């Protein structure tokens, strides 16, 4: 994916307390333009919201999805992340 590292760095900075958020935001804007910055920020925001809603309502991972995703969840260590 073009500019994947740039976008991942921006997403990571948006998802945590980050001293370099403004630098990463500016890097996206200067490299990809303002429209792409808005699109990236909106995408990050909606994923943050959807995850929080699912966690808050206690939506469990469906059995079929748990089964088909078990290997890559283990490979990525995703099961270590538990909603608080």
C-alpha positions as CSV (number, residue, x, y, z in Angstrom):
1,X,0.0,0.0,0.0
2,X,1.5,3.4,-0.9
3,X,2.5,5.4,2.1
4,X,1.6,2.6,4.5
5,X,4.3,3.5,7.0
6,X,3.3,7.1,7.0
7,X,-0.3,6.3,7.6
8,X,0.4,3.7,10.3
9,X,2.6,6.1,12.1
10,X,-0.2,8.7,12.0
11,X,-2.7,6.1,13.2
12,X,-0.5,5.0,16.1
13,X,0.1,8.6,17.1
14,X,-3.7,9.2,17.1
15,X,-4.4,6.1,19.2
16,X,-2.1,6.9,22.1
17,X,-0.7,9.9,24.0
18,X,2.0,10.9,21.5
19,X,4.4,13.9,21.7
20,X,4.9,13.7,17.9
21,X,1.2,13.7,16.8
22,X,1.5,17.1,15.3
23,X,4.6,16.1,13.3
24,X,3.0,12.9,12.0
25,X,-0.2,14.8,11.1
26,X,1.9,17.4,9.2
27,X,3.8,14.6,7.5
28,X,0.5,13.2,6.1
29,X,-0.7,16.6,5.1
30,X,2.5,17.6,3.3
31,X,3.0,14.2,1.6
32,X,-0.6,13.3,0.7
33,X,-2.5,16.6,1.0
34,X,-5.3,17.9,3.2
35,X,-8.1,15.8,1.7
36,X,-6.1,12.6,2.5
37,X,-5.3,13.9,6.0
38,X,-9.1,14.4,6.6
39,X,-9.8,10.9,5.2
40,X,-7.2,9.3,7.3
41,X,-8.3,11.1,10.5
42,X,-11.9,10.2,9.8
43,X,-11.1,6.5,9.3
44,X,-9.0,6.4,12.5
45,X,-11.9,8.1,14.4
46,X,-14.6,5.7,13.2
47,X,-12.5,2.6,14.0
48,X,-11.9,4.0,17.5
49,X,-15.6,4.6,18.0
50,X,-16.8,1.3,16.7
51,X,-14.3,-0.6,18.9
52,X,-15.4,1.4,22.0
53,X,-19.1,0.8,21.2
54,X,-18.5,-2.9,20.8
55,X,-16.5,-3.2,24.0
56,X,-19.0,-1.1,26.0
57,X,-22.0,-3.2,24.9
58,X,-20.1,-6.4,25.5
59,X,-20.4,-7.7,21.9
60,X,-18.4,-10.9,21.8
61,X,-16.5,-12.2,18.9
62,X,-18.8,-14.6,17.0
63,X,-17.7,-18.3,17.2
64,X,-17.2,-18.6,13.5
65,X,-15.0,-15.5,13.4
66,X,-13.1,-16.7,16.4
67,X,-12.4,-20.0,14.7
68,X,-11.3,-18.6,11.4
69,X,-9.2,-15.8,13.0
70,X,-7.5,-17.9,15.7
71,X,-4.2,-18.4,13.8
72,X,-3.6,-14.8,12.8
73,X,-4.8,-13.5,16.2
74,X,-2.2,-15.8,17.8
75,X,0.5,-14.8,15.3
76,X,-0.1,-11.1,16.0
77,X,-0.7,-11.5,19.7
78,X,-4.1,-9.9,19.5
79,X,-5.7,-11.9,22.2
80,X,-3.4,-10.2,24.7
81,X,-5.4,-7.0,24.2
82,X,-8.4,-7.1,26.5
83,X,-10.9,-4.3,26.9
84,X,-10.8,-2.7,30.3
